[in-house]
Amino acid sequence: MATFTSFKTRNSIVKRCISDDQTRLRLKYNPYYLPFDRQVGSHVWLDGKELIMLSSNDYLGLSDHPKVIEAGKKALEEWGSGTTGSRFANGSRYFHEKLESDLASFLGKEACHVSVAGYISCMSSIESFARKGDLIIVDRNVHSSLWAGIANTGARLERFGHNNIESLKEVLGQESPEITKMLVVEGVFSMEGHIANLPDYLTVIQNQNCFIVVDDAHGFGVLGKQGRGTVDYFGVTDQVDVIAGSMSKSMASTGGFVAGSTEIIEYLRTHSKQTVFSAALSPCQTACAQAALDVIKEEPEHLQHLWDNTRYYHKLLLDLGLDIWESKTPATPIVLGKIESAYYFWKKLMQKGVFTNIIPPPAVSPNKILIRTAISARHSKEDLEKIGEAMKFAAKGL
Ligand SMILES: Cc1ncc(COP(=O)(O)O)c(C=O)c1O
């Protein structure tokens, strides 16, 4: 007679899930997956309590811009809710191509391909191009989506120190210049707010047979002329092969993009598994991204406001003696080093009505446990004053 095994212990993977310490701790302290009841601009409500959102990536504050909302509604009415297939098969629509063409020219590239998530685009910006036998050289602090792409290539991997040109030189010194290489960096690092020193990298990598990928999820909309991104900010657009990014941040939608020469993007459309085997971006999200891109080009005041707010906010934190890891951009960490301090700080901010995120390892190294904050053009003067009071209150007890 077959013996009955308890549903909860019937195999090792179920047991692993039940006994996982990281999940137990997450559920105990519960600072994640908090479901807001309501949202208006840069404010959210949790169990009825109003909070200033200080960790959204809506840098330009366009997620409730009237033109963005109107475009989303119209697309939903005209096209329905989904695309019901991959771009490769039945999911391509004229509006995808319009957005791609506009994004490509905004970025100074010939072509662009959009997909359902920044994660997917960034992953495929590596996975589609590198293969076994190649060498990928990567800044050790890059985003999870890039690591996911790297892992699927079978290429050899060398990490170099975060934003450390000497470390990159050391890696290159061990390799022959002829080997097929790919350099992977973020334009603006999502946790640190650091800007990658692209001109130095490009000098070092010259004549090294190297394809260059920049994930500019946090530089797009923020740096460069009109917010064209980090590559434009440094004037090196022609020297970077691929600019990947997200439309869930400054573009106030969801989705991602990869931009490059026509040949590179057509190669991606042939070889990217994320493109060939995954449904196309929805009409509504494409329309919202398109409207946000148009607003970015037509209304420079959002970018101006973002930088005014960023300068004010950085000064406020530095005056309180807080460690912002030399962030130079609206993505602003507050490094606290220990999980207990981060949790304390986070709770104090919550008490004062400011919502942020605790970032533990492995997203950052253990000595850099931090509170991730991000300033938006949507924060009002009154928001900034309240954020200042909350920071003072939280910093006092450290
Ligand atoms: C640097 C970086 N790349 C890619 C992504 C993925 O973007 P998305 O959230 O649109 O999937 C993120 C999102 O956090 C990011 O920070």
The ligand as an SDF file (V2000), in Angstrom:
LIG
                    3D

 16 16  0  0  0  0  0  0  0  0999 V2000
   19.8630   48.8620  -14.1500 C   0  0  0  0  0  0  0  0  0  0  0  0
   18.5700   48.1890  -14.4070 C   0  0  0  0  0  0  0  0  0  0  0  0
   18.4340   47.4740  -15.5320 N   0  0  0  0  0  0  0  0  0  0  0  0
   17.2820   46.8600  -15.8330 C   0  0  0  0  0  0  0  0  0  0  0  0
   16.1860   46.9240  -14.9890 C   0  0  0  0  0  0  0  0  0  0  0  0
   14.9200   46.2030  -15.3390 C   0  0  0  0  0  0  0  0  0  0  0  0
   13.9320   47.0930  -15.7090 O   0  0  0  0  0  0  0  0  0  0  0  0
   12.3670   46.7780  -15.5590 P   0  0  0  0  0  0  0  0  0  0  0  0
   12.0000   47.0370  -14.1390 O   0  0  0  0  0  0  0  0  0  0  0  0
   11.7210   47.6920  -16.5130 O   0  0  0  0  0  0  0  0  0  0  0  0
   12.1650   45.3390  -15.9030 O   0  0  0  0  0  0  0  0  0  0  0  0
   16.2810   47.6540  -13.8260 C   0  0  0  0  0  0  0  0  0  0  0  0
   15.1160   47.7390  -12.9140 C   0  0  0  0  0  0  0  0  0  0  0  0
   15.1740   47.9000  -11.7560 O   0  0  0  0  0  0  0  0  0  0  0  0
   17.4950   48.3010  -13.5140 C   0  0  0  0  0  0  0  0  0  0  0  0
   17.6280   48.9970  -12.3890 O   0  0  0  0  0  0  0  0  0  0  0  0
  1  2  1  0
  2  3  1  0
  2 15  2  0
  3  4  2  0
  4  5  1  0
  5  6  1  0
  5 12  2  0
  6  7  1  0
  7  8  1  0
  8  9  2  0
  8 10  1  0
  8 11  1  0
 12 13  1  0
 12 15  1  0
 13 14  2  0
 15 16  1  0
M  END
$$$$
